[in-house]
């Protein structure tokens, strides 16, 4: 099982969020998919605002948040991350980043694990290639923050995950 998915599943267990056992396919209702899509769109909006502002730490936070929520959707299905290629060609334009993220988020409206996996993969890829950050370290920081139960009361400091 993907290590980040394991962390999301552990988070769900810690807070009593229902999820099927690994390998057991859980039923996901249309309304669950709609709610997940709304959450992903909110996360994407915050990420796009950070891109427009040029704030690398907030961009990284947005990418990690999108990835976490994509993995949460996979966990609620009882599935594992599907290996998919993360295709993004660095062309010097931030619009290419917005396009690829928009496309991946929109594909998640299907509710299919492969599309959530694609969003997770592109977020990890962009964190490394576009932001120049350690995605794994940023994910660990977010995980610790969420487990602390502080929520939005304390701003997450992802600066240690950014490469100089």
C-alpha positions as CSV (number, residue, x, y, z in Angstrom):
1,X,0.0,0.0,0.0
2,X,1.2,3.5,-0.8
3,X,2.8,5.1,2.3
4,X,0.9,8.3,2.0
5,X,-2.4,6.4,1.7
6,X,-1.4,4.4,4.8
7,X,-1.0,7.7,6.7
8,X,-4.4,9.0,5.5
9,X,-6.0,5.7,6.6
10,X,-4.3,6.1,10.0
11,X,-5.7,9.6,10.2
12,X,-9.2,8.3,9.5
13,X,-8.7,5.6,12.2
14,X,-7.6,8.2,14.7
15,X,-10.7,10.4,14.2
16,X,-13.2,7.6,13.7
17,X,-13.8,8.3,10.0
18,X,-15.5,5.2,8.5
19,X,-13.6,3.4,5.8
20,X,-13.6,-0.2,4.6
21,X,-10.7,-2.5,5.4
22,X,-7.9,-2.4,2.9
23,X,-8.9,-4.4,-0.2
24,X,-12.6,-4.4,0.6
25,X,-14.4,-2.2,-1.9
26,X,-16.7,0.2,-0.2
27,X,-19.8,1.7,-1.7
28,X,-19.5,5.4,-2.5
29,X,-22.7,7.2,-3.1
30,X,-23.2,9.9,-5.7
31,X,-23.6,12.5,-2.9
32,X,-20.2,11.4,-1.4
33,X,-18.6,12.0,-4.8
34,X,-20.3,15.4,-5.1
35,X,-19.1,16.4,-1.6
36,X,-15.5,15.2,-2.4
37,X,-15.6,17.1,-5.7
38,X,-16.7,20.3,-3.9
39,X,-13.8,19.9,-1.4
40,X,-11.3,19.3,-4.2
41,X,-12.6,22.4,-6.1
42,X,-12.1,24.5,-2.9
43,X,-8.6,23.2,-2.5
44,X,-7.8,23.8,-6.1
45,X,-9.2,27.4,-5.8
46,X,-6.8,28.1,-2.9
47,X,-3.9,26.6,-4.8
48,X,-4.7,28.8,-7.9
49,X,-4.8,31.9,-5.7
50,X,-1.4,31.0,-4.2
51,X,-0.1,30.5,-7.8
52,X,-1.4,33.9,-8.8
53,X,0.3,35.4,-5.7
54,X,3.5,33.5,-6.4
55,X,3.6,32.2,-2.8
56,X,5.6,28.9,-3.0
57,X,4.8,27.8,0.5
58,X,1.0,28.2,-0.1
59,X,1.3,26.5,-3.5
60,X,3.0,23.6,-1.8
61,X,0.3,23.6,1.0
62,X,-2.4,23.5,-1.7
63,X,-0.8,20.7,-3.6
64,X,-0.3,18.6,-0.5
65,X,-3.9,19.4,0.6
66,X,-5.2,18.3,-2.8
67,X,-3.2,15.1,-2.6
68,X,-4.4,14.3,0.9
69,X,-8.0,14.8,-0.1
70,X,-7.5,12.6,-3.2
71,X,-6.0,9.9,-1.0
72,X,-8.9,10.3,1.5
73,X,-11.3,9.5,-1.4
74,X,-9.3,6.4,-2.3
75,X,-9.3,5.3,1.4
76,X,-13.1,5.6,1.7
77,X,-13.4,3.3,-1.3
78,X,-11.0,0.7,0.3
79,X,-8.8,0.9,-2.7
80,X,-5.0,1.4,-3.1
81,X,-3.4,4.1,-5.2
82,X,-3.2,3.1,-8.9
83,X,0.2,3.8,-10.6
84,X,-0.4,6.5,-13.2
85,X,2.0,8.7,-15.1
86,X,2.2,12.3,-14.0
87,X,2.5,14.3,-17.2
88,X,3.4,17.9,-17.0
89,X,5.8,19.6,-19.3
90,X,7.6,22.6,-17.8
91,X,7.0,25.3,-20.4
92,X,7.6,28.3,-18.2
93,X,3.9,29.1,-18.0
94,X,1.9,28.9,-14.8
95,X,-1.2,28.3,-17.0
96,X,0.1,24.9,-17.8
97,X,0.1,24.1,-14.1
98,X,-3.5,25.5,-13.7
99,X,-4.6,23.4,-16.8
100,X,-3.2,20.2,-15.6
101,X,-4.6,20.6,-12.0
102,X,-8.0,21.7,-13.4
103,X,-8.1,18.6,-15.7
104,X,-7.1,16.2,-12.9
105,X,-9.6,17.7,-10.4
106,X,-12.4,17.6,-13.0
107,X,-11.7,14.0,-13.8
108,X,-12.3,13.1,-10.1
109,X,-16.0,13.8,-10.7
110,X,-16.1,10.3,-12.0
111,X,-15.5,9.0,-8.4
112,X,-13.0,6.5,-9.8
113,X,-9.8,5.6,-8.0
114,X,-7.7,5.9,-11.1
115,X,-8.7,9.6,-11.3
116,X,-8.0,10.3,-7.6
117,X,-4.7,8.5,-8.1
118,X,-3.9,10.8,-11.1
119,X,-4.6,13.9,-9.0
120,X,-2.3,12.6,-6.2
121,X,0.4,11.8,-8.7
122,X,0.4,15.2,-10.4
123,X,0.4,17.0,-7.0
124,X,3.5,15.1,-5.9
125,X,5.1,15.7,-9.3
126,X,4.3,19.5,-9.3
127,X,5.5,19.8,-5.7
128,X,8.9,18.5,-6.8
129,X,9.2,19.9,-10.3
130,X,7.2,23.2,-10.1
131,X,7.7,24.3,-6.5
132,X,11.1,22.5,-6.0
133,X,10.0,21.0,-2.7
134,X,10.2,17.7,-0.9
135,X,6.7,16.4,-1.3
136,X,7.1,13.6,1.2
137,X,8.4,15.9,3.9
138,X,5.5,18.4,3.3
139,X,3.0,15.5,3.5
140,X,4.6,14.4,6.8
141,X,4.3,18.0,8.2
142,X,0.6,18.1,7.2
143,X,-0.1,14.7,8.7
144,X,1.5,15.8,12.0
145,X,-0.5,19.0,12.0
146,X,-3.8,17.3,11.3
147,X,-3.2,14.7,14.0
148,X,-2.4,17.5,16.5
149,X,-6.0,18.5,16.2
150,X,-5.2,22.2,15.9
151,X,-6.9,22.5,12.5
152,X,-6.8,26.1,11.2
153,X,-5.9,27.5,14.6
154,X,-2.2,27.3,13.7
155,X,-0.7,28.0,10.3
156,X,1.3,25.1,8.9
157,X,4.9,25.9,8.3
158,X,6.0,24.0,5.2
159,X,9.2,26.0,4.7
160,X,11.4,23.1,5.8
161,X,10.1,21.2,2.8
162,X,11.1,23.9,0.3
163,X,14.5,23.5,-1.3
164,X,16.7,26.6,-1.5
